[in-house]
Amino acid sequence: MTIVKRFIAGAVCPRCAEMDTLKMYRDENREYKECVRCDYTDSMALDGSDQPEAELDTRVNRGGKVELEPAQPLNFVANPGTTKH
């Protein structure tokens, strides 16, 4: 059996967040997705029953503290020439 791998147009990789880098292919039992940039892989049984694996390591749940810069407040002032009566 020849396996044909096809890119998924518009798909975003859940690990690296790059668009148009996921490709998918099937064998007799499973459907596979993989990213050509970060080597992310995922598979699902064709009948829909899949045993969940450990949580996927993504840019959101990686360890480490995220440092945020203090936000500067924005003041909106109405244009004096456009007052309504």
Phi and psi restraints in degrees (range 20) as a CNS / XPLOR table:
assign (resid 1 and name C) (resid 2 and name N)
       (resid 2 and name CA) (resid 2 and name C) 1.0 -88.7 20.0 2
assign (resid 2 and name N) (resid 2 and name CA)
       (resid 2 and name C) (resid 3 and name N) 1.0 130.4 20.0 2
assign (resid 2 and name C) (resid 3 and name N)
       (resid 3 and name CA) (resid 3 and name C) 1.0 -95.0 20.0 2
assign (resid 3 and name N) (resid 3 and name CA)
       (resid 3 and name C) (resid 4 and name N) 1.0 123.9 20.0 2
assign (resid 3 and name C) (resid 4 and name N)
       (resid 4 and name CA) (resid 4 and name C) 1.0 -104.7 20.0 2
assign (resid 4 and name N) (resid 4 and name CA)
       (resid 4 and name C) (resid 5 and name N) 1.0 120.8 20.0 2
assign (resid 4 and name C) (resid 5 and name N)
       (resid 5 and name CA) (resid 5 and name C) 1.0 -98.7 20.0 2
assign (resid 5 and name N) (resid 5 and name CA)
       (resid 5 and name C) (resid 6 and name N) 1.0 131.3 20.0 2
assign (resid 5 and name C) (resid 6 and name N)
       (resid 6 and name CA) (resid 6 and name C) 1.0 -126.7 20.0 2
assign (resid 6 and name N) (resid 6 and name CA)
       (resid 6 and name C) (resid 7 and name N) 1.0 141.3 20.0 2
assign (resid 6 and name C) (resid 7 and name N)
       (resid 7 and name CA) (resid 7 and name C) 1.0 -75.4 20.0 2
assign (resid 7 and name N) (resid 7 and name CA)
       (resid 7 and name C) (resid 8 and name N) 1.0 146.8 20.0 2
assign (resid 7 and name C) (resid 8 and name N)
       (resid 8 and name CA) (resid 8 and name C) 1.0 -99.0 20.0 2
assign (resid 8 and name N) (resid 8 and name CA)
       (resid 8 and name C) (resid 9 and name N) 1.0 107.7 20.0 2
assign (resid 8 and name C) (resid 9 and name N)
       (resid 9 and name CA) (resid 9 and name C) 1.0 -63.9 20.0 2
assign (resid 9 and name N) (resid 9 and name CA)
       (resid 9 and name C) (resid 10 and name N) 1.0 128.7 20.0 2
assign (resid 9 and name C) (resid 10 and name N)
       (resid 10 and name CA) (resid 10 and name C) 1.0 81.3 20.0 2
assign (resid 10 and name N) (resid 10 and name CA)
       (resid 10 and name C) (resid 11 and name N) 1.0 -2.5 20.0 2
assign (resid 10 and name C) (resid 11 and name N)
       (resid 11 and name CA) (resid 11 and name C) 1.0 -76.2 20.0 2
assign (resid 11 and name N) (resid 11 and name CA)
       (resid 11 and name C) (resid 12 and name N) 1.0 144.4 20.0 2
assign (resid 11 and name C) (resid 12 and name N)
       (resid 12 and name CA) (resid 12 and name C) 1.0 -112.3 20.0 2
assign (resid 12 and name N) (resid 12 and name CA)
       (resid 12 and name C) (resid 13 and name N) 1.0 130.2 20.0 2
assign (resid 12 and name C) (resid 13 and name N)
       (resid 13 and name CA) (resid 13 and name C) 1.0 -67.2 20.0 2
assign (resid 13 and name N) (resid 13 and name CA)
       (resid 13 and name C) (resid 14 and name N) 1.0 130.0 20.0 2
assign (resid 13 and name C) (resid 14 and name N)
       (resid 14 and name CA) (resid 14 and name C) 1.0 -70.2 20.0 2
assign (resid 14 and name N) (resid 14 and name CA)
       (resid 14 and name C) (resid 15 and name N) 1.0 -17.3 20.0 2
assign (resid 14 and name C) (resid 15 and name N)
       (resid 15 and name CA) (resid 15 and name C) 1.0 -91.9 20.0 2
assign (resid 15 and name N) (resid 15 and name CA)
       (resid 15 and name C) (resid 16 and name N) 1.0 -52.6 20.0 2
assign (resid 15 and name C) (resid 16 and name N)
       (resid 16 and name CA) (resid 16 and name C) 1.0 -101.7 20.0 2
assign (resid 16 and name N) (resid 16 and name CA)
       (resid 16 and name C) (resid 17 and name N) 1.0 -6.7 20.0 2
assign (resid 16 and name C) (resid 17 and name N)
       (resid 17 and name CA) (resid 17 and name C) 1.0 63.2 20.0 2
assign (resid 17 and name N) (resid 17 and name CA)
       (resid 17 and name C) (resid 18 and name N) 1.0 23.3 20.0 2
assign (resid 17 and name C) (resid 18 and name N)
       (resid 18 and name CA) (resid 18 and name C) 1.0 -89.5 20.0 2
assign (resid 18 and name N) (resid 18 and name CA)
       (resid 18 and name C) (resid 19 and name N) 1.0 140.7 20.0 2
assign (resid 18 and name C) (resid 19 and name N)
       (resid 19 and name CA) (resid 19 and name C) 1.0 -90.7 20.0 2
assign (resid 19 and name N) (resid 19 and name CA)
       (resid 19 and name C) (resid 20 and name N) 1.0 149.0 20.0 2
assign (resid 19 and name C) (resid 20 and name N)
       (resid 20 and name CA) (resid 20 and name C) 1.0 61.6 20.0 2
assign (resid 20 and name N) (resid 20 and name CA)
       (resid 20 and name C) (resid 21 and name N) 1.0 37.2 20.0 2
assign (resid 20 and name C) (resid 21 and name N)
       (resid 21 and name CA) (resid 21 and name C) 1.0 -118.9 20.0 2
assign (resid 21 and name N) (resid 21 and name CA)
       (resid 21 and name C) (resid 22 and name N) 1.0 -2.5 20.0 2
assign (resid 21 and name C) (resid 22 and name N)
       (resid 22 and name CA) (resid 22 and name C) 1.0 -91.2 20.0 2
assign (resid 22 and name N) (resid 22 and name CA)
       (resid 22 and name C) (resid 23 and name N) 1.0 136.2 20.0 2
assign (resid 22 and name C) (resid 23 and name N)
       (resid 23 and name CA) (resid 23 and name C) 1.0 -125.3 20.0 2
assign (resid 23 and name N) (resid 23 and name CA)
       (resid 23 and name C) (resid 24 and name N) 1.0 155.1 20.0 2
assign (resid 23 and name C) (resid 24 and name N)
       (resid 24 and name CA) (resid 24 and name C) 1.0 -133.1 20.0 2
assign (resid 24 and name N) (resid 24 and name CA)
       (resid 24 and name C) (resid 25 and name N) 1.0 153.0 20.0 2
assign (resid 24 and name C) (resid 25 and name N)
       (resid 25 and name CA) (resid 25 and name C) 1.0 -155.4 20.0 2
assign (resid 25 and name N) (resid 25 and name CA)
       (resid 25 and name C) (resid 26 and name N) 1.0 165.1 20.0 2
assign (resid 25 and name C) (resid 26 and name N)
       (resid 26 and name CA) (resid 26 and name C) 1.0 -129.0 20.0 2
assign (resid 26 and name N) (resid 26 and name CA)
       (resid 26 and name C) (resid 27 and name N) 1.0 153.1 20.0 2
assign (resid 26 and name C) (resid 27 and name N)
       (resid 27 and name CA) (resid 27 and name C) 1.0 -121.0 20.0 2
assign (resid 27 and name N) (resid 27 and name CA)
       (resid 27 and name C) (resid 28 and name N) 1.0 -161.0 20.0 2
assign (resid 27 and name C) (resid 28 and name N)
       (resid 28 and name CA) (resid 28 and name C) 1.0 -66.4 20.0 2
assign (resid 28 and name N) (resid 28 and name CA)
       (resid 28 and name C) (resid 29 and name N) 1.0 -29.3 20.0 2
assign (resid 28 and name C) (resid 29 and name N)
       (resid 29 and name CA) (resid 29 and name C) 1.0 -115.9 20.0 2
assign (resid 29 and name N) (resid 29 and name CA)
       (resid 29 and name C) (resid 30 and name N) 1.0 -26.0 20.0 2
assign (resid 29 and name C) (resid 30 and name N)
       (resid 30 and name CA) (resid 30 and name C) 1.0 -133.7 20.0 2
assign (resid 30 and name N) (resid 30 and name CA)
       (resid 30 and name C) (resid 31 and name N) 1.0 159.3 20.0 2
assign (resid 30 and name C) (resid 31 and name N)
       (resid 31 and name CA) (resid 31 and name C) 1.0 -114.5 20.0 2
assign (resid 31 and name N) (resid 31 and name CA)
       (resid 31 and name C) (resid 32 and name N) 1.0 132.9 20.0 2
assign (resid 31 and name C) (resid 32 and name N)
       (resid 32 and name CA) (resid 32 and name C) 1.0 -118.1 20.0 2
assign (resid 32 and name N) (resid 32 and name CA)
       (resid 32 and name C) (resid 33 and name N) 1.0 144.9 20.0 2
assign (resid 32 and name C) (resid 33 and name N)
       (resid 33 and name CA) (resid 33 and name C) 1.0 -126.0 20.0 2
assign (resid 33 and name N) (resid 33 and name CA)
       (resid 33 and name C) (resid 34 and name N) 1.0 140.8 20.0 2
assign (resid 33 and name C) (resid 34 and name N)
       (resid 34 and name CA) (resid 34 and name C) 1.0 -148.4 20.0 2
assign (resid 34 and name N) (resid 34 and name CA)
       (resid 34 and name C) (resid 35 and name N) 1.0 150.2 20.0 2
assign (resid 34 and name C) (resid 35 and name N)
       (resid 35 and name CA) (resid 35 and name C) 1.0 -99.1 20.0 2
assign (resid 35 and name N) (resid 35 and name CA)
       (resid 35 and name C) (resid 36 and name N) 1.0 136.2 20.0 2
assign (resid 35 and name C) (resid 36 and name N)
       (resid 36 and name CA) (resid 36 and name C) 1.0 -83.5 20.0 2
assign (resid 36 and name N) (resid 36 and name CA)
       (resid 36 and name C) (resid 37 and name N) 1.0 -10.9 20.0 2
assign (resid 36 and name C) (resid 37 and name N)
       (resid 37 and name CA) (resid 37 and name C) 1.0 -92.8 20.0 2
assign (resid 37 and name N) (resid 37 and name CA)
       (resid 37 and name C) (resid 38 and name N) 1.0 -49.9 20.0 2
assign (resid 37 and name C) (resid 38 and name N)
       (resid 38 and name CA) (resid 38 and name C) 1.0 -113.2 20.0 2
assign (resid 38 and name N) (resid 38 and name CA)
       (resid 38 and name C) (resid 39 and name N) 1.0 7.1 20.0 2
assign (resid 38 and name C) (resid 39 and name N)
       (resid 39 and name CA) (resid 39 and name C) 1.0 64.0 20.0 2
assign (resid 39 and name N) (resid 39 and name CA)
       (resid 39 and name C) (resid 40 and name N) 1.0 24.6 20.0 2
assign (resid 39 and name C) (resid 40 and name N)
       (resid 40 and name CA) (resid 40 and name C) 1.0 -64.5 20.0 2
assign (resid 40 and name N) (resid 40 and name CA)
       (resid 40 and name C) (resid 41 and name N) 1.0 139.0 20.0 2
assign (resid 40 and name C) (resid 41 and name N)
       (resid 41 and name CA) (resid 41 and name C) 1.0 -136.2 20.0 2
assign (resid 41 and name N) (resid 41 and name CA)
       (resid 41 and name C) (resid 42 and name N) 1.0 149.0 20.0 2
assign (resid 41 and name C) (resid 42 and name N)
       (resid 42 and name CA) (resid 42 and name C) 1.0 -150.7 20.0 2
assign (resid 42 and name N) (resid 42 and name CA)
       (resid 42 and name C) (resid 43 and name N) 1.0 149.8 20.0 2
assign (resid 42 and name C) (resid 43 and name N)
       (resid 43 and name CA) (resid 43 and name C) 1.0 -143.9 20.0 2
assign (resid 43 and name N) (resid 43 and name CA)
       (resid 43 and name C) (resid 44 and name N) 1.0 157.0 20.0 2
assign (resid 43 and name C) (resid 44 and name N)
       (resid 44 and name CA) (resid 44 and name C) 1.0 -146.0 20.0 2
assign (resid 44 and name N) (resid 44 and name CA)
       (resid 44 and name C) (resid 45 and name N) 1.0 140.5 20.0 2
assign (resid 44 and name C) (resid 45 and name N)
       (resid 45 and name CA) (resid 45 and name C) 1.0 -67.0 20.0 2
assign (resid 45 and name N) (resid 45 and name CA)
       (resid 45 and name C) (resid 46 and name N) 1.0 143.6 20.0 2
assign (resid 45 and name C) (resid 46 and name N)
       (resid 46 and name CA) (resid 46 and name C) 1.0 -65.5 20.0 2
assign (resid 46 and name N) (resid 46 and name CA)
       (resid 46 and name C) (resid 47 and name N) 1.0 -23.4 20.0 2
assign (resid 46 and name C) (resid 47 and name N)
       (resid 47 and name CA) (resid 47 and name C) 1.0 -85.3 20.0 2
assign (resid 47 and name N) (resid 47 and name CA)
       (resid 47 and name C) (resid 48 and name N) 1.0 1.3 20.0 2
assign (resid 47 and name C) (resid 48 and name N)
       (resid 48 and name CA) (resid 48 and name C) 1.0 91.2 20.0 2
assign (resid 48 and name N) (resid 48 and name CA)
       (resid 48 and name C) (resid 49 and name N) 1.0 -13.3 20.0 2
assign (resid 48 and name C) (resid 49 and name N)
       (resid 49 and name CA) (resid 49 and name C) 1.0 -87.5 20.0 2
assign (resid 49 and name N) (resid 49 and name CA)
       (resid 49 and name C) (resid 50 and name N) 1.0 121.0 20.0 2
assign (resid 49 and name C) (resid 50 and name N)
       (resid 50 and name CA) (resid 50 and name C) 1.0 -138.5 20.0 2
assign (resid 50 and name N) (resid 50 and name CA)
       (resid 50 and name C) (resid 51 and name N) 1.0 136.0 20.0 2
assign (resid 50 and name C) (resid 51 and name N)
       (resid 51 and name CA) (resid 51 and name C) 1.0 -85.1 20.0 2
assign (resid 51 and name N) (resid 51 and name CA)
       (resid 51 and name C) (resid 52 and name N) 1.0 120.0 20.0 2
assign (resid 51 and name C) (resid 52 and name N)
       (resid 52 and name CA) (resid 52 and name C) 1.0 -66.6 20.0 2
assign (resid 52 and name N) (resid 52 and name CA)
       (resid 52 and name C) (resid 53 and name N) 1.0 138.9 20.0 2
assign (resid 52 and name C) (resid 53 and name N)
       (resid 53 and name CA) (resid 53 and name C) 1.0 -93.0 20.0 2
assign (resid 53 and name N) (resid 53 and name CA)
       (resid 53 and name C) (resid 54 and name N) 1.0 -169.4 20.0 2
assign (resid 53 and name C) (resid 54 and name N)
       (resid 54 and name CA) (resid 54 and name C) 1.0 -62.7 20.0 2
assign (resid 54 and name N) (resid 54 and name CA)
       (resid 54 and name C) (resid 55 and name N) 1.0 159.9 20.0 2
assign (resid 54 and name C) (resid 55 and name N)
       (resid 55 and name CA) (resid 55 and name C) 1.0 -58.9 20.0 2
assign (resid 55 and name N) (resid 55 and name CA)
       (resid 55 and name C) (resid 56 and name N) 1.0 136.3 20.0 2
assign (resid 55 and name C) (resid 56 and name N)
       (resid 56 and name CA) (resid 56 and name C) 1.0 -67.6 20.0 2
assign (resid 56 and name N) (resid 56 and name CA)
       (resid 56 and name C) (resid 57 and name N) 1.0 132.9 20.0 2
assign (resid 56 and name C) (resid 57 and name N)
       (resid 57 and name CA) (resid 57 and name C) 1.0 -77.2 20.0 2
assign (resid 57 and name N) (resid 57 and name CA)
       (resid 57 and name C) (resid 58 and name N) 1.0 113.5 20.0 2
assign (resid 57 and name C) (resid 58 and name N)
       (resid 58 and name CA) (resid 58 and name C) 1.0 -121.9 20.0 2
assign (resid 58 and name N) (resid 58 and name CA)
       (resid 58 and name C) (resid 59 and name N) 1.0 175.3 20.0 2
assign (resid 58 and name C) (resid 59 and name N)
       (resid 59 and name CA) (resid 59 and name C) 1.0 -68.2 20.0 2
assign (resid 59 and name N) (resid 59 and name CA)
       (resid 59 and name C) (resid 60 and name N) 1.0 -17.3 20.0 2
assign (resid 59 and name C) (resid 60 and name N)
       (resid 60 and name CA) (resid 60 and name C) 1.0 -84.5 20.0 2
assign (resid 60 and name N) (resid 60 and name CA)
       (resid 60 and name C) (resid 61 and name N) 1.0 -39.9 20.0 2
assign (resid 60 and name C) (resid 61 and name N)
       (resid 61 and name CA) (resid 61 and name C) 1.0 -102.5 20.0 2
assign (resid 61 and name N) (resid 61 and name CA)
       (resid 61 and name C) (resid 62 and name N) 1.0 11.6 20.0 2
assign (resid 61 and name C) (resid 62 and name N)
       (resid 62 and name CA) (resid 62 and name C) 1.0 -67.3 20.0 2
assign (resid 62 and name N) (resid 62 and name CA)
       (resid 62 and name C) (resid 63 and name N) 1.0 152.3 20.0 2
assign (resid 62 and name C) (resid 63 and name N)
       (resid 63 and name CA) (resid 63 and name C) 1.0 -66.8 20.0 2
assign (resid 63 and name N) (resid 63 and name CA)
       (resid 63 and name C) (resid 64 and name N) 1.0 163.6 20.0 2
assign (resid 63 and name C) (resid 64 and name N)
       (resid 64 and name CA) (resid 64 and name C) 1.0 112.1 20.0 2
assign (resid 64 and name N) (resid 64 and name CA)
       (resid 64 and name C) (resid 65 and name N) 1.0 153.9 20.0 2
assign (resid 64 and name C) (resid 65 and name N)
       (resid 65 and name CA) (resid 65 and name C) 1.0 -92.5 20.0 2
assign (resid 65 and name N) (resid 65 and name CA)
       (resid 65 and name C) (resid 66 and name N) 1.0 138.4 20.0 2
assign (resid 65 and name C) (resid 66 and name N)
       (resid 66 and name CA) (resid 66 and name C) 1.0 -94.5 20.0 2
assign (resid 66 and name N) (resid 66 and name CA)
       (resid 66 and name C) (resid 67 and name N) 1.0 122.9 20.0 2
assign (resid 66 and name C) (resid 67 and name N)
       (resid 67 and name CA) (resid 67 and name C) 1.0 -93.4 20.0 2
assign (resid 67 and name N) (resid 67 and name CA)
       (resid 67 and name C) (resid 68 and name N) 1.0 124.3 20.0 2
assign (resid 67 and name C) (resid 68 and name N)
       (resid 68 and name CA) (resid 68 and name C) 1.0 -107.2 20.0 2
assign (resid 68 and name N) (resid 68 and name CA)
       (resid 68 and name C) (resid 69 and name N) 1.0 139.4 20.0 2
assign (resid 68 and name C) (resid 69 and name N)
       (resid 69 and name CA) (resid 69 and name C) 1.0 -78.9 20.0 2
assign (resid 69 and name N) (resid 69 and name CA)
       (resid 69 and name C) (resid 70 and name N) 1.0 149.1 20.0 2
assign (resid 69 and name C) (resid 70 and name N)
       (resid 70 and name CA) (resid 70 and name C) 1.0 -63.9 20.0 2
assign (resid 70 and name N) (resid 70 and name CA)
       (resid 70 and name C) (resid 71 and name N) 1.0 139.9 20.0 2
assign (resid 70 and name C) (resid 71 and name N)
       (resid 71 and name CA) (resid 71 and name C) 1.0 -85.6 20.0 2
assign (resid 71 and name N) (resid 71 and name CA)
       (resid 71 and name C) (resid 72 and name N) 1.0 143.2 20.0 2
assign (resid 71 and name C) (resid 72 and name N)
       (resid 72 and name CA) (resid 72 and name C) 1.0 -97.0 20.0 2
assign (resid 72 and name N) (resid 72 and name CA)
       (resid 72 and name C) (resid 73 and name N) 1.0 127.2 20.0 2
assign (resid 72 and name C) (resid 73 and name N)
       (resid 73 and name CA) (resid 73 and name C) 1.0 -68.5 20.0 2
assign (resid 73 and name N) (resid 73 and name CA)
       (resid 73 and name C) (resid 74 and name N) 1.0 148.6 20.0 2
assign (resid 73 and name C) (resid 74 and name N)
       (resid 74 and name CA) (resid 74 and name C) 1.0 -104.4 20.0 2
assign (resid 74 and name N) (resid 74 and name CA)
       (resid 74 and name C) (resid 75 and name N) 1.0 133.6 20.0 2
assign (resid 74 and name C) (resid 75 and name N)
       (resid 75 and name CA) (resid 75 and name C) 1.0 -108.8 20.0 2
assign (resid 75 and name N) (resid 75 and name CA)
       (resid 75 and name C) (resid 76 and name N) 1.0 120.7 20.0 2
assign (resid 75 and name C) (resid 76 and name N)
       (resid 76 and name CA) (resid 76 and name C) 1.0 -98.1 20.0 2
assign (resid 76 and name N) (resid 76 and name CA)
       (resid 76 and name C) (resid 77 and name N) 1.0 122.5 20.0 2
assign (resid 76 and name C) (resid 77 and name N)
       (resid 77 and name CA) (resid 77 and name C) 1.0 -115.5 20.0 2
assign (resid 77 and name N) (resid 77 and name CA)
       (resid 77 and name C) (resid 78 and name N) 1.0 130.4 20.0 2
assign (resid 77 and name C) (resid 78 and name N)
       (resid 78 and name CA) (resid 78 and name C) 1.0 -66.7 20.0 2
assign (resid 78 and name N) (resid 78 and name CA)
       (resid 78 and name C) (resid 79 and name N) 1.0 144.0 20.0 2
assign (resid 78 and name C) (resid 79 and name N)
       (resid 79 and name CA) (resid 79 and name C) 1.0 -70.9 20.0 2
assign (resid 79 and name N) (resid 79 and name CA)
       (resid 79 and name C) (resid 80 and name N) 1.0 122.1 20.0 2
assign (resid 79 and name C) (resid 80 and name N)
       (resid 80 and name CA) (resid 80 and name C) 1.0 -63.5 20.0 2
assign (resid 80 and name N) (resid 80 and name CA)
       (resid 80 and name C) (resid 81 and name N) 1.0 -21.6 20.0 2
assign (resid 80 and name C) (resid 81 and name N)
       (resid 81 and name CA) (resid 81 and name C) 1.0 -82.9 20.0 2
assign (resid 81 and name N) (resid 81 and name CA)
       (resid 81 and name C) (resid 82 and name N) 1.0 -3.5 20.0 2
assign (resid 81 and name C) (resid 82 and name N)
       (resid 82 and name CA) (resid 82 and name C) 1.0 -121.9 20.0 2
assign (resid 82 and name N) (resid 82 and name CA)
       (resid 82 and name C) (resid 83 and name N) 1.0 37.6 20.0 2
assign (resid 82 and name C) (resid 83 and name N)
       (resid 83 and name CA) (resid 83 and name C) 1.0 -77.3 20.0 2
assign (resid 83 and name N) (resid 83 and name CA)
       (resid 83 and name C) (resid 84 and name N) 1.0 144.9 20.0 2
assign (resid 83 and name C) (resid 84 and name N)
       (resid 84 and name CA) (resid 84 and name C) 1.0 -97.5 20.0 2
assign (resid 84 and name N) (resid 84 and name CA)
       (resid 84 and name C) (resid 85 and name N) 1.0 144.6 20.0 2
